[in-house]
């Protein structure tokens, strides 16, 4: 797979977050991505975009979420950036803790970590970068 970059810009609404699955599906066809990687990428990217829209930009329609997918021969690198105030990922609640099991939210950071090979937050928590290694 040759190096390719794809970008998506979203306004901060729930409706805009619905564009992520189609974005990933379109890319899957272009780069011939296997089903497992596609599923992991779609879920991790959807969680990251939703977190950026809801928690980062607080559903402020005037703020954007920028998504970048960079495909390299052995991995895909996803970067999601919001225009919010940021957060401290280490302070996220453990969704597996008994007191959090029935909560309706709070699983995004955990899911991204579980579905990807490497996760890094920067710019005060307004940018998440995660990597999924590709099977060759």
C-alpha positions as CSV (number, residue, x, y, z in Angstrom):
1,X,0.0,0.0,0.0
2,X,1.4,3.3,-1.0
3,X,1.3,6.4,1.2
4,X,-2.1,8.1,1.0
5,X,-3.8,10.8,3.0
6,X,-7.5,11.4,3.4
7,X,-9.1,14.3,5.3
8,X,-12.6,15.0,6.6
9,X,-13.8,18.2,8.3
10,X,-16.9,18.1,10.4
11,X,-19.0,20.8,12.1
12,X,-19.7,20.0,15.7
13,X,-23.2,18.3,15.5
14,X,-24.4,14.8,16.0
15,X,-25.5,14.7,12.3
16,X,-22.0,15.5,11.1
17,X,-20.6,12.6,13.1
18,X,-22.7,10.3,11.0
19,X,-20.4,11.0,8.1
20,X,-17.5,9.0,9.6
21,X,-18.7,5.5,8.6
22,X,-19.2,6.5,5.0
23,X,-15.8,8.2,5.0
24,X,-14.1,5.0,6.2
25,X,-16.1,2.8,3.8
26,X,-15.1,4.9,0.8
27,X,-11.4,4.7,1.9
28,X,-11.6,1.0,2.4
29,X,-12.4,0.5,-1.3
30,X,-9.6,2.9,-2.4
31,X,-6.8,1.3,-0.3
32,X,-8.1,-2.3,-0.2
33,X,-8.4,-2.5,3.6
34,X,-9.3,-5.8,5.2
35,X,-12.6,-6.1,7.1
36,X,-11.2,-6.4,10.6
37,X,-9.0,-3.3,10.2
38,X,-11.9,-1.4,8.6
39,X,-14.2,-2.3,11.6
40,X,-11.6,-1.3,14.2
41,X,-10.8,1.9,12.3
42,X,-14.5,2.8,11.9
43,X,-15.3,2.3,15.6
44,X,-12.2,4.0,16.9
45,X,-12.6,7.0,14.5
46,X,-16.3,7.3,15.3
47,X,-15.6,7.4,19.0
48,X,-12.8,9.9,18.6
49,X,-14.9,12.2,16.3
50,X,-17.9,12.0,18.7
51,X,-15.7,12.8,21.7
52,X,-14.3,15.8,19.8
53,X,-17.7,17.0,18.8
54,X,-19.5,16.4,22.1
55,X,-16.9,16.8,24.8
56,X,-14.2,18.9,23.0
57,X,-16.3,21.4,21.0
58,X,-19.4,21.0,23.2
59,X,-21.7,20.7,20.1
60,X,-20.8,24.3,19.1
61,X,-21.7,24.4,15.4
62,X,-19.2,27.1,14.8
63,X,-16.3,24.8,15.8
64,X,-14.8,22.2,13.6
65,X,-13.4,18.7,14.0
66,X,-10.6,17.8,11.6
67,X,-9.9,14.2,10.8
68,X,-6.8,13.0,8.9
69,X,-6.1,9.4,7.9
70,X,-2.6,8.6,6.7
71,X,-2.0,5.2,5.2
72,X,1.5,3.8,5.1
73,X,2.6,0.4,3.9
74,X,2.4,-1.1,7.4
75,X,0.0,1.0,9.3
76,X,-2.8,3.6,9.3
77,X,-2.4,6.8,11.4
78,X,-5.5,8.6,12.4
79,X,-5.5,12.1,13.8
80,X,-8.6,13.8,15.2
81,X,-8.4,17.5,16.3
82,X,-11.0,19.6,18.0
83,X,-11.2,23.3,18.9
84,X,-12.2,22.8,22.5
85,X,-10.4,23.4,25.8
86,X,-8.9,19.9,26.0
87,X,-8.9,17.3,28.7
88,X,-6.5,15.0,30.7
89,X,-7.0,11.5,29.3
90,X,-5.4,9.9,32.4
91,X,-8.3,11.3,34.4
92,X,-11.0,9.5,32.3
93,X,-13.1,7.2,34.4
94,X,-12.6,3.4,34.0
95,X,-15.7,2.2,32.2
96,X,-15.1,-1.3,33.6
97,X,-15.3,-0.1,37.2
98,X,-18.5,-1.3,38.8
99,X,-19.8,2.2,39.5
100,X,-19.5,3.1,35.8
101,X,-20.9,-0.1,34.1
102,X,-24.4,1.3,33.6
103,X,-23.4,4.9,32.6
104,X,-24.5,5.9,29.1
105,X,-21.2,7.5,28.2
106,X,-17.5,7.2,29.2
107,X,-16.3,4.4,26.9
108,X,-14.7,6.3,24.0
109,X,-11.2,6.7,25.4
110,X,-11.2,3.1,26.5
111,X,-12.5,1.8,23.2
112,X,-9.9,3.7,21.2
113,X,-7.2,2.3,23.4
114,X,-8.5,-1.3,23.0
115,X,-9.0,-1.1,19.2
116,X,-5.7,0.4,18.2
117,X,-2.0,-0.4,18.6
118,X,-0.9,3.0,19.8
119,X,-2.7,6.1,21.2
120,X,-1.3,9.5,21.9
121,X,-3.0,12.7,23.1
122,X,-1.4,16.1,22.5
123,X,-2.2,19.8,22.4
124,X,-3.7,19.7,25.9
125,X,-6.0,16.9,24.9
126,X,-7.5,18.6,21.8
127,X,-5.7,16.1,19.5
128,X,-5.7,12.3,19.5
129,X,-3.5,10.3,17.3
130,X,-3.9,6.6,17.0
131,X,-2.2,3.9,14.9
132,X,-3.5,0.6,13.7
133,X,-0.9,-1.8,12.3
134,X,-1.8,-3.4,9.0
135,X,-1.4,-7.1,8.4
136,X,0.7,-7.8,5.3
